[in-house]
Amino acid sequence: MVDTAPASGWTGGVGFITKDKIKEHLPGPSDDALIFVCGPPGFYNVISGGKTPDYKQGPLTGYLKELGYNESQVFKF
């Protein structure tokens, strides 16, 4: 998913990640789901909440928390 397509022929998603796009493209919350999150601080804030200052996972917030995922189903790197 990119905010602007890099060139003609791009077949991936374009736009911003929303709760609806998460529901459409990712597995729902379950014991066998693991969602990996990586990006700039603003992205973390919206999607999952950031890591702590000492680089631990930190609490789960944002869209993933709102959609019912728990801290064992999300890994921030």
Secondary structure, DSSP 8 states (H G I E B T S, - for coil): -BSS-SSTT--S-BS---HHHHHHHS--S-TT--EEE---HHHHHHHT----TTS------HHHHHTT--GGGEEE-
